[in-house]
Amino acid sequence: MKFLLSVLLLLGSSTLFASNEPTSKTPKTIVTGADQTDQYFEYLKGKRIGILANPTTIIGKKHLVDSLLSRGINIVKVFGPEHGFRGNASNGTKVSDEKDAATGIQIISLYGKKRKPSKEDLADVDLMIYDIQDVGCRFYTYINVLRDIMESCAEFDKELLILDRPNPNGYLVDGPILDMKLKSGIGQFPVPIAHGMTIAEFAQMINGEGWLPEKKTCKLKIVKVLNYKHDMEYVLPVNPSPNLNTPQSILLYPSTCLFEGTRLNHGRGTYFAFTILGSPLYKGVYDFSYTPISIKGMSESPLYMDELCYGIDLRNYDTKELRKNCQINLKWMIDLYNNYPEKDKFFDRSMSKQIGNIDYLIGVADFKNQLKEGKSEKEIRASWEPGLSDYKKMRKKYLLYK
């Protein structure tokens, strides 16, 4: 193993483990990068480690930080993304620096006063580790954190080890390419809504496409996922964030997160976010109803809190249809817009800070006008070309899996 590492370091390889052949696991078992401890534990010994982590950062059922500490690995600090290291902060809530009560390790928030590690933060770090679960969407902020970590590592000459994980929406590459005039906290890269890549693949794209300042590149080491292909079904062992708390919500998320940019409640204030959609104004239009309430750690003040909402229930929707079509579902948006009693206010954000900007979410400025003009799904999709096809071709250069 030490010989292999030496050769890889000399050659500048981007992967510590490049084969998809099984070791002690059966061929059909997906094995995350973190679970392949024999591929990186020796490499960590004697180094001062910084790690980006949250509750999805696990080996088996144990948190990676706890596992590394128990093996004598010197973790000097932990960096926390949106929702925090322990995952108990609500959507959009700023997170402060603190000391972890369980381990005493310093936790530096990258979702508060700063977005990336500073020179001082990395001064006593020899190697950074990135190991958090992504869900494959442009507006899911963990790819932004990936870029920010890579930027700091490139600037301060630190190596980044990525313990890769499957993308539960890896089969899906769809949506308009972000118009960079609409760059925001929920859209940082010229990619479609569903980018169809793992974190390690996306990191290679960031380097290869020159998306770091001054086109710098980050030195990467990657432990690949074993026995994984993009079209495989993968049920996450840990919820990636408080409101993505079911396999159904994760698979619907690329389609239903767009409703954050409308006057509809999208399930926040329930335990079924992103799988139910509604508004009080749909009374008499839809039979299904529910009442959003305040839920600590998930949504303290959801849209239409304590009001009866009517709409559609997607909790039992057959997600095989999504896999079969390999497309984001636009029909729900078209139907709910067409059935909304006050169409001129469907995207109006003045009522609540809970309503996001649909242009930033979808990534282009003409989507809301296309709905207002009664464009068909086929016509809307046609406007995404040739950008989407060009992206699919570019993406192939960075794939680690079929």
C-alpha positions in Angstrom: 0.0 0.0 0.0 2.8 2.4 0.9 4.5 1.6 -2.4 1.2 2.3 -4.3 0.8 5.7 -2.6 4.4 6.7 -3.4 3.8 5.8 -7.1 0.6 7.7 -7.2 2.1 10.8 -5.6 5.0 10.8 -8.0 2.7 10.5 -11.0 0.3 13.2 -9.6 -2.6 10.9 -9.9 -6.0 12.3 -8.8 -7.2 8.9 -7.4 -5.9 6.9 -4.5 -8.2 4.1 -5.5 -9.0 3.9 -9.2 -10.5 0.5 -9.7 -14.1 -0.6 -9.4 -13.1 -4.2 -8.7 -14.4 -5.5 -5.4 -12.1 -6.2 -2.5 -13.8 -8.0 0.4 -17.2 -6.8 -0.6 -19.5 -8.6 -3.0 -19.5 -7.3 -6.6 -23.0 -5.8 -6.4 -22.5 -4.0 -3.1 -21.9 -0.3 -3.4 -19.0 0.7 -1.1 -18.5 4.4 -0.4 -15.1 6.0 -0.3 -15.2 6.5 3.4 -16.0 2.8 4.0 -12.8 1.7 2.2 -10.6 2.5 5.2 -7.7 0.4 3.9 -7.4 2.9 1.0 -6.7 6.0 3.1 -6.1 5.4 6.8 -2.3 4.9 6.4 -2.2 8.0 4.3 -3.6 10.1 7.1 -1.2 8.9 9.8 1.3 11.5 10.9 -0.7 14.3 9.3 -2.7 17.1 10.8 -6.2 16.7 9.4 -9.0 19.2 8.7 -12.3 17.8 7.6 -15.5 19.1 6.1 -18.2 17.0 7.8 -21.9 16.8 8.7 -24.1 13.9 9.9 -23.7 12.1 6.5 -19.9 11.8 7.1 -20.0 8.2 8.2 -18.2 4.8 8.1 -20.9 2.2 8.4 -23.1 3.6 11.2 -20.3 5.6 13.0 -19.3 9.2 12.3 -16.0 9.4 10.4 -14.6 11.9 12.8 -15.2 9.5 15.7 -13.7 6.6 13.7 -10.6 8.6 12.8 -10.1 9.8 16.4 -10.4 6.2 17.7 -7.7 5.2 15.3 -5.3 7.9 16.5 -5.7 10.2 13.5 -4.9 13.8 14.4 -8.0 15.8 13.5 -7.2 19.4 14.3 -10.5 21.0 13.2 -13.8 20.4 11.6 -15.5 22.6 9.0 -19.3 22.7 9.0 -21.5 23.4 5.9 -25.2 24.6 5.8 -27.2 23.0 8.6 -24.0 22.7 10.6 -21.6 19.9 11.6 -24.2 18.1 13.6 -27.0 18.9 11.1 -29.4 20.6 13.6 -29.6 24.1 11.9 -32.6 24.9 9.8 -32.6 25.8 6.1 -30.8 29.1 5.5 -29.9 29.6 9.2 -26.4 31.1 9.8 -24.2 28.8 11.9 -21.6 30.0 14.3 -18.1 28.6 15.2 -18.1 26.4 18.3 -16.3 23.6 20.0 -17.9 20.2 19.5 -19.3 19.0 22.8 -18.6 15.4 22.1 -14.9 15.6 21.0 -13.7 19.1 22.0 -12.6 19.7 18.4 -12.9 23.3 17.1 -15.7 23.6 14.6 -15.4 26.4 12.0 -18.7 27.3 10.2 -18.6 27.9 6.5 -22.2 29.0 6.6 -21.9 32.0 8.8 -19.4 34.8 8.8 -17.2 33.1 6.2 -17.7 30.8 3.3 -14.3 29.3 2.9 -11.3 28.4 5.2 -8.9 31.3 5.8 -5.1 31.1 5.7 -5.2 31.0 9.5 -7.7 28.2 9.5 -5.4 26.0 7.4 -2.1 27.0 8.9 -2.0 23.9 11.1 -3.6 21.6 8.5 -1.6 19.3 6.3 -4.5 17.6 4.6 -8.1 18.5 4.1 -10.8 15.9 3.7 -14.2 16.4 2.0 -16.8 13.8 2.9 -20.4 14.9 2.8 -23.4 13.5 0.9 -24.7 15.5 -2.1 -27.9 14.9 -4.0 -26.9 16.1 -7.4 -28.6 19.4 -7.8 -27.2 22.8 -8.7 -29.2 24.6 -6.0 -28.1 22.2 -3.2 -25.3 24.2 -1.6 -22.7 21.5 -0.9 -21.1 21.9 -4.4 -20.6 25.5 -3.5 -18.8 24.5 -0.4 -16.7 22.1 -2.4 -15.6 24.9 -4.7 -14.8 27.1 -1.7 -12.8 24.4 0.0 -10.9 23.8 -3.3 -10.3 27.5 -3.6 -8.6 27.7 -0.2 -6.6 24.5 -0.7 -5.3 25.8 -4.0 -4.5 29.2 -2.6 -2.7 27.9 0.5 -1.1 24.8 -1.2 -3.1 22.2 0.7 -4.1 18.8 -0.7 -7.8 17.8 -0.7 -8.8 14.2 -0.2 -12.3 13.4 -1.4 -14.0 10.3 0.0 -16.6 9.9 -2.8 -20.2 9.0 -2.3 -23.0 7.9 -4.8 -25.3 10.6 -6.2 -28.9 9.4 -5.5 -30.0 11.4 -8.6 -26.9 10.3 -10.6 -29.1 9.0 -13.4 -30.5 12.5 -14.1 -28.9 15.2 -16.2 -31.6 17.8 -17.0 -32.6 21.4 -16.8 -31.5 24.7 -18.3 -27.8 25.7 -18.0 -27.5 28.5 -15.4 -27.3 31.9 -17.0 -24.3 33.3 -15.1 -26.0 36.7 -15.0 -28.2 35.0 -12.4 -25.4 33.6 -10.3 -26.4 33.4 -6.7 -26.0 31.4 -3.5 -28.2 28.7 -5.1 -26.5 28.7 -8.4 -22.7 29.1 -8.8 -21.9 27.1 -11.9 -22.9 26.9 -15.6 -24.5 23.5 -15.2 -28.1 22.2 -15.4 -30.4 21.8 -12.4 -29.5 18.1 -12.1 -25.8 17.7 -13.0 -25.5 13.9 -12.9 -22.1 13.8 -11.1 -20.7 12.7 -7.8 -18.8 15.2 -5.7 -15.4 13.8 -6.9 -16.5 14.1 -10.5 -17.7 17.6 -9.9 -14.4 18.5 -8.3 -12.6 17.3 -11.4 -14.9 19.5 -13.5 -14.2 22.5 -11.3 -10.5 22.0 -11.9 -10.8 21.2 -15.5 -13.1 24.0 -16.5 -11.1 26.6 -14.7 -13.9 27.6 -12.2 -11.5 28.5 -9.4 -10.2 32.1 -9.3 -7.3 32.8 -11.7 -8.0 29.3 -13.0 -6.0 27.8 -10.2 -6.3 24.0 -9.7 -6.6 22.2 -6.4 -4.5 19.1 -5.8 -7.0 16.3 -5.4 -6.8 12.7 -4.1 -9.9 10.6 -4.6 -11.2 7.4 -3.1 -13.8 6.2 -5.6 -17.0 4.4 -4.8 -16.8 0.7 -5.5 -19.3 -1.0 -7.8 -21.2 2.2 -8.6 -22.8 3.4 -11.9 -24.8 6.6 -12.3 -28.1 4.9 -13.0 -28.0 2.7 -9.9 -30.6 3.2 -7.2 -29.0 4.3 -3.9 -30.9 4.9 -0.7 -29.0 7.2 1.6 -28.1 5.8 5.0 -28.4 9.3 6.6 -30.7 12.2 5.7 -28.6 14.7 3.8 -30.4 17.6 5.4 -33.4 18.1 7.7 -36.0 18.6 5.0 -34.7 15.8 2.7 -35.7 13.1 5.2 -37.2 10.4 2.9 -35.9 8.6 -0.2 -39.0 10.0 -2.0 -38.1 13.6 -1.1 -34.6 13.2 -2.4 -35.8 11.8 -5.8 -38.5 14.5 -6.2 -36.2 17.3 -5.1 -34.8 18.2 -8.5 -38.4 18.9 -9.6 -40.2 20.1 -6.5 -37.5 22.4 -5.2 -38.5 24.8 -8.0 -41.7 25.5 -6.0 -39.5 27.4 -3.5 -39.8 30.2 -6.0 -43.6 30.3 -6.0 -46.4 31.2 -3.5 -46.9 27.5 -2.8 -46.0 25.8 0.4 -43.8 22.8 -0.7 -44.2 20.7 2.4 -42.0 22.8 4.8 -43.7 22.7 8.2 -44.5 19.0 7.7 -42.4 15.9 7.8 -42.9 15.5 4.1 -41.1 18.5 2.5 -40.7 18.4 -1.3 -43.3 15.6 -1.5 -46.5 17.7 -0.9 -47.4 21.0 -2.5 -50.3 23.4 -1.7 -51.8 26.7 -0.9 -55.0 27.9 0.9 -56.1 29.3 -2.5 -56.5 25.8 -4.0 -59.6 25.1 -1.8 -62.2 23.7 -4.1 -59.6 22.9 -6.8 -57.8 20.0 -5.1 -59.1 17.6 -2.5 -55.8 16.8 -0.7 -55.1 19.1 2.2 -52.6 19.6 5.0 -51.6 22.2 7.6 -48.0 23.4 7.9 -46.8 24.0 11.5 -43.6 25.2 13.1 -41.1 22.3 13.4 -37.8 23.1 15.2 -34.8 22.2 13.2 -36.8 21.8 10.0 -38.9 24.9 9.5 -39.8 27.3 12.3 -41.9 29.6 10.3 -43.1 27.9 7.1 -45.3 29.6 4.5 -49.0 29.4 5.5 -48.1 28.2 9.0 -51.3 26.9 10.8 -53.4 27.5 7.7 -55.1 24.7 5.8 -53.5 24.1 2.4 -54.9 22.3 -0.6 -52.9 20.8 -3.4 -51.2 17.6 -4.6 -49.7 14.7 -2.7 -46.6 13.1 -4.3 -45.6 10.8 -1.4 -46.8 7.7 -3.3 -45.7 9.0 -6.8 -43.9 6.2 -8.6 -40.4 7.6 -9.0 -39.6 4.9 -11.5 -41.4 7.3 -13.9 -38.6 9.8 -13.3 -36.0 7.2 -14.0 -37.8 6.0 -17.1 -38.0 9.5 -18.6 -34.7 10.8 -17.2 -36.3 14.3 -17.0 -37.3 16.8 -14.3 -41.1 16.7 -14.0 -42.4 20.1 -15.4 -46.0 19.0 -15.5 -46.5 19.7 -11.8 -45.4 23.2 -12.2 -47.5 23.8 -15.3 -50.6 22.3 -13.8 -50.3 24.1 -10.5 -49.7 27.4 -12.2 -52.6 27.0 -14.6 -54.9 26.1 -11.6 -53.8 28.9 -9.4 -56.6 31.4 -8.8 -54.2 34.4 -8.8 -51.8 33.6 -11.6 -50.3 37.1 -11.6 -49.1 36.5 -8.1 -47.8 32.9 -8.5 -44.2 34.1 -8.5 -44.7 37.2 -6.4 -42.2 37.3 -3.5 -43.6 40.3 -1.7 -45.8 38.2 0.7 -43.1 36.4 2.5 -39.3 36.1 2.8 -39.9 32.3 2.6 -40.5 32.7 -1.2 -37.3 32.4 -3.3 -36.5 33.8 -6.7 -37.7 31.5 -9.4 -35.1 32.9 -11.8 -32.3 31.9 -9.5 -33.8 28.5 -8.9 -34.5 27.5 -12.5 -31.4 29.4 -13.7 -32.9 31.4 -16.6 -35.0 34.5 -16.7 -37.6 33.4 -19.3 -39.1 30.4 -17.5 -41.9 32.3 -15.7 -42.8 34.1 -18.9 -43.0 30.8 -20.7 -45.6 29.6 -18.2 -47.5 32.8 -18.4 -47.6 32.5 -22.2 -48.9 28.9 -22.0 -45.8 27.3 -23.5 -45.9 23.5 -23.6 -43.3 21.4 -21.8 -41.8 20.5 -25.2 -41.4 24.2 -26.0 -39.9 25.0 -22.7 -37.4 22.1 -23.0 -36.4 23.2 -26.5 -35.3 26.5 -25.0 -32.7 24.7 -22.9 -30.8 23.7 -26.0 -28.1 23.6 -27.2 -26.8 24.3 -23.7 -27.9 21.1 -22.1 -26.5 18.9 -24.9 -23.2 20.7 -24.8 -23.0 20.2 -21.1 -23.6 16.5 -21.4 -20.7 16.2 -23.8 -18.4 18.3 -21.5 -19.4 16.2 -18.5 -18.1 13.0 -20.0 -14.5 14.3 -19.6 -14.8 14.2 -15.8 -16.7 11.0 -15.2 -15.2 8.4 -12.9 -18.1 6.0 -13.3 -20.2 4.8 -16.2 
